Amino acid sequence: MAMTERQMIQEILNTVDVIYAFEDVDEDTKEYTLLVTQQDNDSRPLETVNAEMKKYFQEADFNYKEELHPTNTDKQADIRVLIKR
């Protein structure tokens, strides 16, 4: 059985080992906005975490647009990611 889009996204984010929340989901257009936060014990530079996520999402055929240290969000996040398939 094939993975759903959401399952694939969750698998990638769990592989990168980050805390995440879906800020916006549009199943019809297959567009997702994610808020990503590094784990407290993660010593990787934020740019490295972002590059790793970007690589996995692009390999899974998602378009990937990131915003490091987003300011216009209700929740605390290190990266806001807009992905679309």
N, C-alpha and C positions, 0 to 999 in steps of 0.2 A: 504494500500500500504506500502510495506517495505521500510525502509530507505536505502539509498545508503551508501556505506562505508564512503564517504566524509561527508555526512550529520551526520552520527553517530559520526565521529571524531569531527566535529564542535559542536555537541550537548554536548559531553563530555567536550570539552574545554570551552564552554560557561558556563557549570555547575560549573566548577572549577573557573571560572571568571578570566581568564588570557588573555593577548594579544598574538596572535599567527599568524604565517605565514607558509605556506607550502614551505619548501625549495626544496623538491624534491618529485615528485609523479610518481609512476609506477603503473598504473591501472591494467596492465596485471599480475604483480606478487603480487598485493595488498600490496605494500610496500610504506610507506609514511615517509618522514623525516620532522619534525616540528621544528620550532624555537619558543620558548615560552618565554615570558617576563611577569614578574609580573606587575600588575597595580601599579601606583605610591602610592596609598593609602593603599595597601595591606601590613599589618604588620605581616603576617604569615611568619615563616622561610621558606626559599626556599625548604628545605628538606620536610617540611610538604606539600607544594604545589605539589612537585614531588610525594610524597607518595599517595596523593589524586588522582592525575591523573593516576598513575600506577594502583591503585585499580580499578578505573572505566574502564580503557582499558583492564585489565585482566578479569574483569567480562564480558566484551563484546567480549571476546575470541581473543584478540590481543596479540601477543608477544610484549614486551616492553623493550627497551634498552635506557637508558638515559645517557647524559653527562652534568653534572652541569658545569656552567661557560665555555662553549665551546670557544676555542680560534681560531680555523681555520674556521671562517665563515665571510662572507662579511658583514653581518648584526649583530647588537647588539642583544644578546639573553642571558637569564639566564639559559635556559636549551635547549639542542638539544635532540629530542626524535626520535628514529627510531621505528616505529610500523609496524607490519605485521600481516596479518590474514592468 
